[in-house]
Amino acid sequence: MTGVVVVGMQWGDEGKGKITDFLSKGTDVVARYQGGDNAGHTIEVKDREYKMRLVPSGILYSDKLTLIGNGVVVNPKSLVEEITNLKAQGLSFANFKISNRAHLILPYHIKLDGLQEQSKGSAKIGTTNRGIGPAYMDKAARVGIRMADLLEKDTFAAKLKANLELKNRQFTAVYHSTPLDFDDLFEEYYQYGQELKPYVVDTAKLLNDQLAAGKNVLFEGAQGIMLDIDHGTYPFVTSSNPAGGYTAGVGVGPTQIQRVVGVAKAYTSRVGDGPFPTELTDATGDFIRDAGHEYGVVTKRPRRIGWLDAVVLQHAQRVAGVSDLALNCIDVLSGLSEVKICRGYQLPNGQIIDEYPASLKILDQCQPVYETLPGWQEDIRGVTDMQAWPQAARDYVAKVQELTGLNILSVSVGPNRAETIVLDDAWH
């Protein structure tokens, strides 16, 4: 048995779906452990493009068991639509499962998300307004509605009625907005539950049975470690734990995990507000954004762009126990005269630190200390023989390995499954 976790080492959008898909060919089970349908990813296989939000990347392999764990918050409407679209592209859901303990995102969560953001004005967090945070709030407040509840008509009705009474009071009295109607919401979402019912099981038992039988399991997270609610740039974070959330999020013990693969781009991107020490707001940032097609899969928002930050990667390695690095999008840097990697932060007193400050005030005072390397003009998109790369591109990968101290599992020169170069023979 081998348990492998795939985590994002930056602020999300690192290409985790691509790496999960690539590693899935050697595994039996792919399990998603946290996040919601704000976590879109796109996978290219030959000439086909697949867009997913909730469904794990392993669904592209019909022989794999693919499951959504209890740590994920599920929007039933969004999931039904996603399943319908992926089936229309020829994918099979015969081996797809959803945890009966996964909590639901309902329309009042989405409405509340938007109202909360509006009320914050310039202090907004920059959420995707998809109800993720409010759903996790209800879960922690012990008033959440789970998949198991949705399948029981009387239970769902009672819980929905109680929650709507409280939420509508909040909408009208606090936000001066219109209330939601119980009847319409109940009928629509109960029907979604009936459509999802064939997939709903106790995924923790199923997964542990698979592990006991010696199966290989890949654990897939959403977002990135710098958006982790405990270890990210709080409060500009998500509402779950990309770092380490796999144990509680699918119901397995940490002893089941052998490797943790961290995924990072050869540069950095970020969606939404919050600290970003290496951000580029100039023509170089625009060049990288356009070359990398850096626009959100779900929101279509342009992503903020910056140089690769080794301080961020080292922080992610510590808090998530990353053992291997999958470095994506190095081809995007082709055409730049020079490339940079941040190796530390300089404080106003001249001290250089290599840790990521918890204090946003201190972080705002930090100036990146860069290693500057020659760039390369040759387009290496799709060039899977590294010996054919310009020396500057090979030197860049070597410098990343030096600054992070991580074993580099792979480098990618494009979004397609075939554009991945495995550097560690143990992973072939």
Secondary structure, DSSP 8 states (H G I E B T S, - for coil): --EEEEEESSSS-SSHHHHHHHHHTT-SEEEE-SB-TT--EEEEETTEEEEESSS-GGGGSTTSEEEE-TTBEE-HHHHHHHHHHHHHTT---TTEEEETT-EE--HHHHHHHHHHHHHHGGG-----SSSHHHHHHHHHTT---BHHHHTSHHHHHHHHHHHHHHHHHHHHHTS------HHHHHHHHHHHHHHHGGGEE-HHHHHHHHHHTT--EEEE--S-GGG-TTTSSTTSS-SS-TTTTHHHHHT--GGG--EEEEEEESSEEE-SSS--TTB--SHHHHHHHHHTT-B-TTT--B-EEE-EEHHHHHHHHHHHT--EEEEE-GGGGTT-SEEEEEEEEE-TTS-EE-S--S-HHHHHH-EEEEEEEE---S--TT---GGGS-HHHHHHHHHHHHHH--EEEEEESSSBTTSEEE--GGG-
